[in-house]
Amino acid sequence: MANSDDLDPTGRFTNRAEDYVRYRPSYPPAAIDALLDGLGAPEALVAADVGAGTGISARLLAERGVEVVAVEPNRAMRDAAAPHPRVTFRDGSAESIPLAEGAVDLVLAAQAYHWFRAESAVAEMARVVKSGGRLALVWNIRSEIEPFMQGYERAILEAADDPAVVGMHADIEAVDRSRLFGPRRVVRFEQRQVVDRDGLMGRALSASYVPKQGPRLTRLVERLGELYDQYAVSGSVELVYETEVTLAERLPR
């Protein structure tokens, strides 16, 4: 399997920032509830959102009252992020987080951990979170329980210019190996994204492994158009995800 470094986890998103802003799915309120449950009053919390992209998860936390430091190495993604008074963007990476030891109550990676160098990222995330604070790893995983989503997945796989990235393995076991966090627990929630034809195309193109030009892009657009025509109801289709949230508490230093 390809190493994440070989796949240019920072640069490959530079020309996807606009699509990210417009078409990437959010996360369900219940998932944000799970991130914050038991940590205390949100207004008293500080969180680090690592690999924050354009700030989707950072703003969701901020809207609950949390002060969020959004750490993102790609300048185009940072520049495309909508501002929020409780979100501060900083240039940095999971392996080099620009925060002091024990600075945050919650350290989060949403749709990003699989790009990290797991061993060093876990150690760095453990460094910046307080003893008793929380690590959260979140993904929106495409569901294939419905025929439309099965067709969408096939279309994406056929078009991918880098199949190794589709469904890329995330070394979550590195959390256990670090011995810096308590037992992991996982909760899951359904998430549905309602999109029109343009939204369907834009969502597909926001993926870093989908080509931006050439015959595979042409075929992908054709195939998505066929799926839309087959399954759209009242001018939209639903992209279905399972939002998976992995949580673990920082052990005492």
Secondary structure by P-SEA (a helix, b strand, c coil): cccccccccccccccaaaaaaccbbbbcaaaaaaacccccccccbbbbbccccccaaaaaaaaaccccbbbbccaaaaaabbbbccbbbbbbcccccccccccccbbbbcccccccccaaaaaaaaaacccccbbbbbbbccccccaaaaaaaaaaaaacccccccccccccccccccccccbbbbbbbbbbbbbcaaaaaaaaacccccccccaaaaaaaaaaaaaaaaccccccccccccbbbbbbbbccc
